[in-house]
């Protein structure tokens, strides 16, 4: 996709910003899951790798546990993801650096559903991941006027989607927010190169998945939202709107691979407890 990845303010930083905090910090372990709020403020777009990086930060999943989860999905995925710091326009953020092995395998929805069922991730995560792939295949089938079972996920793209979707679903299940609120999605004009040539954005599969989702204009050209991201948002039960009332306990600025010339790149992730005001 657009690739929007980067970092956040380090945990435990000193506050020297000239403002007072009206409330004491609530220890993260005291935030009950039934009161937990997750929000994503998608300034310049969302992709599977951005969601993955943000959820790794929100769950504070370390390198060893990341590798264990990747191996549980597919052994060849072990060691393929590293959460690193990156700067865009001198602003630090987090970036999911992904290095996938080359594969020639083309997988159908049935192939991927079987792979997910045989994986070692949580059962709830398996259901979410299978639902996400089913939604993606349904959208692609509608675009290409094919049957869902005839849709193939190709080569590295398939492996990349398996990684992003399965890991994101597992991490989201661990976080288990009671509310998941996302900003209206930024959309641009222009085109993106693919196997079918230059196609307009939003890409046809994204367009197919956007029904009912609030969007807003983005001041640049090109792909800002990927099909994987929209499918995940739908299957993870996202609602759309302004910042929710919450006490922020975790936060991260996350970048993707693409940098836009005329606008800051990145998505803000924040998680904490609900707040009544």
C-alpha positions, 0 to 999 in steps of 0.5 A: 500500500501507501506504506505509512510507518514510524515511532512514538514517544518513548515510554516513561519519558519525563514531562517538560512541556509546560503543562500539568496533568489533571489526572494521575497515570493509571497503571496499564495493568489496572485497565480492565479489558471491558473498559479498554479503548483503542483508537487509530487516527489515520492521517495519511492512510492505513495498510496491513504493515501499519496495523501490524506495527501499531498493534505490536506497540500497543501490546508491547510484544517483544522480538522473541514473542513476535518470532514465536507467533510468526513461527506458529503461523508458518515456520518460514515466517520466523524472523521476518518482522522487526519493529524498528524506529524511523524518522520522516521529516525529522519526526521519529516513529515506528516501522515494521520492517518485513523481509519475506522469503520468495515463494512461487505458491498461489493460494486459494481461499480454501488453502489459506483457511486450512493454513490458518486452521492448522496454525498455532494462533488463538482460536478467536484470532483464527476466526477473525483472520479467516473472516478477513481473508473471506472478505478480501476474496469476496471483494476481489471476486466482485471486482473480477466477476469471478466466484470467490473460490476461484480467487487466488492470492499470489506469491509474496503478496499472499505470504505478506497478507497471511503475515499481516492478517494473522499477526494483527488478529492475534495481537488484537485478540490479546488487546481485546478492546471494548471499543475500537474507533478509527478516524475517517479514512483519507482517500486521494486521487491518482493511480497505482501500478499493478498486474493489470496496469495503472488503475485508479485509486482507491483500488477496485477492491478497496472501493468494493469494501468502502461501503458505509465507511466515512472517508475524507480527502487527502492532499496528495495523489496515490494509494493511501488505503489497502484492501488488507487494511479495510478488510481488517478494520471491518472484521475487527469491528471498527467504528469511525469517528473523532477521538473517543473519550479516553485516558491515554496509556499507550501511544505510538506514531507508526509509519509505512513504506511510502512517504508523501511529498506534501503531507506528513506520513503516519497513523497515530495509535492510542490505547487506554481506559474509557473516560466519562469526562 
